[in-house]
Amino acid sequence: MIGAISLDDKLISVEAVAGWRRWLAQDAQGGRGLLISRPADAAASPLPSDAAYAALLRHPGLARVVEARVDSSGLRIIEEIGPARALNDGRCRLPRGDALAMQLLRLLEALAYLHREGQSHGAVSRATMFCDGKRLILTGTGLRAGGRAMPSADVRDWSTLTAELLRR
């Protein structure tokens, strides 16, 4: 459980991750950077048990789900992101050269881990990939509504984004 949360000044656009409203926040007690996600439409949200399962998943390429629960406003998923920013945020700094390639490979390994666990991500994009200047992490584990995404779509989206990032 986390303490009081203060919202950051940056609201991530609803269009960036279809069906989800997301906010950057900070844990007032520990100072951890957090990403709060709530479904825009309760009917399209994942089951709370599926979201809670995401909190059990651990991989260095995945943002850690620190809370997944239903409160008076509906389902809320909170991920720990530290100082990282989304790739679609102008303040985000990427590693360069071999370091970037290694981080992208680590994200592919994170997707393979999800797939071995019977999960798929469903939204690999600049909006769900975060970076702190050295390390890439994938956010959004647990946001997918059941049965809507295929592992092959995750790999295709990762490949498209990887090609784009390595060309820059």
C-alpha positions as CSV (number, residue, x, y, z in Angstrom):
1,M,0.0,0.0,0.0
2,I,1.2,3.5,-0.7
3,G,0.8,6.7,1.2
4,A,-0.7,10.0,0.1
5,I,-0.3,10.8,-3.5
6,S,0.3,14.2,-5.1
7,L,-0.6,14.6,-8.8
8,D,2.2,15.9,-11.0
9,D,1.5,18.7,-13.5
10,K,1.6,16.4,-16.5
11,L,-1.5,14.5,-17.5
12,I,-0.8,11.9,-20.1
13,S,-3.4,12.1,-22.9
14,V,-6.3,9.7,-23.0
15,E,-5.6,9.0,-26.7
16,A,-2.1,7.8,-25.8
17,V,-3.3,4.6,-24.2
18,A,-6.7,3.8,-25.6
19,G,-9.4,3.5,-22.9
20,W,-7.2,4.7,-20.0
21,R,-6.8,7.9,-18.2
22,R,-3.2,8.1,-16.7
23,W,-1.5,10.6,-14.4
24,L,2.1,11.0,-13.2
25,A,2.2,11.3,-9.4
26,Q,4.6,11.1,-6.5
27,D,4.3,9.0,-3.3
28,A,4.3,11.8,-0.7
29,Q,5.9,9.5,1.9
30,G,8.6,7.8,-0.1
31,G,9.0,10.2,-3.0
32,R,8.7,7.4,-5.6
33,G,7.5,8.4,-9.1
34,L,4.2,6.7,-9.8
35,L,1.9,6.2,-12.8
36,I,-1.8,6.1,-11.9
37,S,-4.2,4.5,-14.4
38,R,-8.0,4.3,-14.4
39,P,-10.2,2.9,-17.1
40,A,-12.1,5.5,-19.0
41,D,-15.0,3.1,-19.4
42,A,-15.6,0.6,-16.6
43,A,-17.3,-1.8,-19.0
44,A,-14.0,-2.2,-21.0
45,S,-11.7,-2.5,-18.0
46,P,-9.9,-5.7,-17.1
47,L,-11.2,-7.8,-14.3
48,P,-9.8,-6.7,-10.9
49,S,-8.3,-10.2,-10.4
50,D,-6.4,-9.9,-13.7
51,A,-5.1,-6.5,-12.7
52,A,-4.1,-7.9,-9.3
53,Y,-2.2,-10.7,-11.0
54,A,-0.1,-8.0,-12.7
55,A,1.1,-7.0,-9.3
56,L,2.7,-10.4,-8.9
57,L,4.7,-10.2,-12.1
58,R,8.3,-9.2,-11.7
59,H,10.8,-8.4,-14.5
60,P,13.4,-5.6,-14.7
61,G,11.9,-4.4,-18.0
62,L,8.4,-4.0,-16.5
63,A,7.2,-1.2,-14.3
64,R,6.3,-2.7,-11.0
65,V,2.5,-2.7,-10.2
66,V,2.4,-1.5,-6.6
67,E,-1.3,-1.4,-6.3
68,A,-4.3,-2.8,-8.2
69,R,-7.6,-2.4,-6.5
70,V,-11.2,-1.2,-6.8
71,D,-12.1,1.9,-4.8
72,S,-15.2,4.1,-4.9
73,S,-14.2,5.5,-8.3
74,G,-13.6,2.0,-9.9
75,L,-10.4,0.1,-10.8
76,R,-7.1,1.8,-10.1
77,I,-3.7,0.5,-11.1
78,I,-0.5,2.2,-9.8
79,E,2.9,1.5,-11.2
80,E,6.3,2.6,-9.8
81,I,8.2,4.4,-12.6
82,G,10.9,6.3,-10.6
83,P,12.2,9.4,-12.5
84,A,11.3,7.9,-15.9
85,R,9.1,9.7,-18.5
86,A,7.1,8.3,-21.4
87,L,8.9,8.3,-24.7
88,N,6.2,10.6,-26.1
89,D,7.1,13.2,-23.4
90,G,9.6,15.8,-24.7
91,R,11.5,15.6,-21.3
92,C,12.4,11.9,-21.9
93,R,16.1,11.1,-22.6
94,L,17.0,7.9,-24.2
95,P,20.3,6.0,-23.9
96,R,22.4,5.9,-27.1
97,G,24.0,3.3,-29.3
98,D,24.6,-0.2,-27.8
99,A,23.0,0.9,-24.5
100,L,19.7,1.6,-26.3
101,A,19.9,-1.7,-28.2
102,M,20.4,-3.6,-24.9
103,Q,17.5,-1.8,-23.3
104,L,15.2,-2.6,-26.2
105,L,16.3,-6.2,-26.1
106,R,15.5,-6.2,-22.3
107,L,11.9,-5.0,-23.2
108,L,11.5,-7.9,-25.7
109,E,12.6,-10.2,-22.9
110,A,9.9,-8.6,-20.6
111,L,7.3,-9.3,-23.3
112,A,8.5,-12.9,-23.6
113,Y,8.1,-13.2,-19.8
114,L,4.6,-11.8,-20.0
115,H,3.7,-14.3,-22.7
116,R,5.1,-17.2,-20.8
117,E,2.9,-16.1,-17.9
118,G,-0.1,-16.3,-20.2
119,Q,-0.4,-12.5,-20.5
120,S,-0.1,-10.1,-23.3
121,H,0.5,-6.4,-23.1
122,G,-1.7,-5.1,-25.9
123,A,-0.4,-1.5,-26.1
124,V,3.4,-1.4,-26.7
125,S,3.9,2.2,-27.8
126,R,5.8,5.5,-27.0
127,A,3.0,6.1,-24.4
128,T,3.7,2.9,-22.5
129,M,7.5,2.8,-22.8
130,F,9.2,5.0,-20.2
131,C,12.9,5.9,-19.9
132,D,15.0,7.6,-17.2
133,G,18.0,8.3,-19.4
134,K,19.6,4.9,-18.9
135,R,16.9,2.3,-18.4
136,L,13.7,1.6,-20.4
137,I,10.7,0.2,-18.7
138,L,7.3,-0.9,-20.1
139,T,4.2,0.3,-18.2
140,G,0.7,-0.8,-18.7
141,T,0.9,-4.4,-17.5
142,G,-2.5,-5.3,-16.2
143,L,-4.3,-2.6,-18.3
144,R,-5.4,-5.0,-21.1
145,A,-9.0,-6.1,-20.9
146,G,-9.1,-9.9,-21.2
147,G,-8.7,-11.6,-24.6
148,R,-8.2,-8.4,-26.6
149,A,-4.5,-8.6,-27.5
150,M,-2.3,-11.3,-29.0
151,P,1.4,-11.9,-28.1
152,S,2.2,-11.5,-31.8
153,A,0.7,-8.0,-31.7
154,D,3.0,-7.1,-28.8
155,V,6.1,-8.3,-30.8
156,R,5.0,-6.5,-33.9
157,D,4.5,-3.2,-32.0
158,W,7.8,-3.7,-30.2
159,S,9.5,-4.3,-33.6
160,T,8.0,-1.2,-35.1
161,L,9.0,1.0,-32.2
162,T,12.5,-0.5,-32.0
163,A,13.1,0.2,-35.7
164,E,12.0,3.8,-35.2
165,L,14.2,4.4,-32.2
166,L,17.3,2.8,-33.7
167,R,16.9,5.0,-36.8
168,R,16.9,8.3,-34.9
